[in-house]
Structures are given as structure tokens and as C-alpha cells.
Amino acid sequence: MATAKVVYASMTGNNEEIAEIVEEALESLNVGVETTEISQADPADFEDSDICIVCSYTYGDDGDLPDEAVDFYEDLKDIDLTGKVYGVCGSGDTFYDDFCKVVDDFAAVFEQTGATKGSDVVKVDLSAEAEDIEHLEKFVSEIVAKQSAL
């Protein structure tokens, strides 16, 4: 059975909910899942999983990393995830010019780790609505398919 590690950063609860949607979608595809809040996680935890997923919000006017995600983000740059499949999703507010910038930032770091991109990123405006849930479920199915093909 494939395994997945889902790490999330959530201030308002929106990304915790997104992580739960991702977790349920993975479980429905018979993937073993462990979900952890980002301040309790270590990027090295991804080394023990087939699938690596980050769900994070973007903070402030300049598209900043959440404070609780900075160490994880920096440490992720030093991990070799060759042979793993990754995905990144998260929420933001379209009011800001840098809508969901952190989602793109994490995807760029995953590229540096040698991991294989499993799906395009998913960006959610504030909280997940029905259409967003469909996108997240498609995101997960593409990641699982990519992992199965390796």
C-alpha cells in the first residue's frame, strides 16, 4: 500500500479543512495517510512516505510564508526526495496581489528536492467550496496515479 504524508499550516482552519479533504481523498484510494500540523512536522518525515503533500496559507500583503512554516520550508530545501511524488495546495485571499504565493513557493522547493510533481497546484480562495473539493479530489487522484506509475 502506498503511503502519504500531509503537512499543513492553518491560521483560520481553512487549510486544516483542506488537509482533511486531501486525507479523505487519499484514504478513498487506499493510501495510508499521516497528517501533521507544520510546526509539529519535520521535512525528513517525507523520506518515509511515497507521497508528500503540503497545504499552506499565504500570509500578509507580500505573500509571506506563515511564521510557523519558515523552518519547515528552509529545511525542506536540504532533503533528497528522489523517487517520491509531491503535491502542494492551499488557501489565500484573492484580495491580495500575491494570491497563494506560498503554494508556488513550496512547489518550487519540492522541485529542488528531486521529487516528481504529481499534479498542478490547487489554490483555494479562502475556504473550500464544492468546486474546490472537486479540484482537490482530482489533485489527489492525479498524484496517486503518478505514484503508481513510478
Secondary structure, 3 states (H helix, E strand, C coil): CCEEEEEECCCCCHHHHHHHHHHHHHHHCCCEEEEEEHHHCCHHHHHHCCEEEEECCCECCCCECCHHHHHHHHHHCCCCCCCCEEEEEEEECCCCCCCCHHHHHHHHHHHHHCCEECCCCEEEECCCCHHHHHHHHHHHHHHHHHHHHC
